[in-house]
Amino acid sequence: MRLQQLEAIVRRVSELHPNYLYFTEQLALANAGTSGEEEVYFHLQELTTPHRIIRNMSFLNDAQHRHEIDFIVIFPSFIMCFEVKNMAGQLHFDLEASQLIRTRADGVIERFPNPIEQINRHMRVLSPLFPNIPIIGAVVIANRRAIITSKPPDFPIFHADYVHSFIEKNLMQYTESILDLDKAYARLISLHSPRKEPLSFTLEQLKYGVFCKKCAIKMHFGRGKFICTRCQLQDKYAHFQALHDFRILVDTKITNQQFCQLCDISSRHAAKRLLRFLSIKQRGKYTYYAIPEQILTMNLDESNDSLMR
Ligand SMILES: [Zn+2]
């Protein structure tokens, strides 16, 4: 959800928004994080030993502080937690000062929170849930161009291509089957409660219009369809992306007037026709259209009226 929301923000929120630059930076970070996790997941798929994988586990501890674990892999004899870092440059893990120092190729030095402490924090919460079960944490560096210059000797930190060998090594060490994979999986999934991002924008903070999915420029509306003046793409349903973004950023329901403003459509009758797929909700004197979560994959049952291109 977080990545999807940031994508919607960068596509749809006005560049004049005071935090716009921050949002573009967050989107770049989220994209890097996701591709780093994909790299690790690729190596996990090579496992032939029975296991269960939980990705992006998110839960609150008893003190209502949030834990976000990139990967939990459950084996019959132990549980493994991976914290994935997708960063290039030279990485120096300084345990005493609890920091990760990164020296970029251009010489810039940056400080990041210590991922070892993040892992230790997760393990402190998981250990009481699984007493007598070994829980092993590791930091995985998913960027092939990163160089680990120093690390504490007793904590596993390695590149993604070592994930498989690291697991094999632990499977040799811990051989006693003590966990029911499905029960342990169900136990952890029952804790999972993803962060709910508040809808924090107003219609006035958004860019108006329907944008071409190829060129990202504003499309022209006429005769019931949206047309891109640059690539000539014609799409009767291009406004669905705008509705989807509105749902993520502002509200799950929209009035005809708000829709006209959002999509820059002058005729409320044309708007009514464009919104005919959505169910109508009455709230006092206002009529709203409910925007379904799956609007982008909605099955439009209009015979002889198929999507153009
Ligand atoms: Zn176009």
Boltz pocket constraint, residues with backbone or C-beta under 6 A from the ligand:
constraints:
  - pocket:
      binder: B
      contacts: [[A, 212], [A, 213], [A, 214], [A, 215], [A, 216], [A, 217], [A, 228], [A, 229], [A, 230], [A, 231], [A, 232], [A, 233]]
      max_distance: 6.0
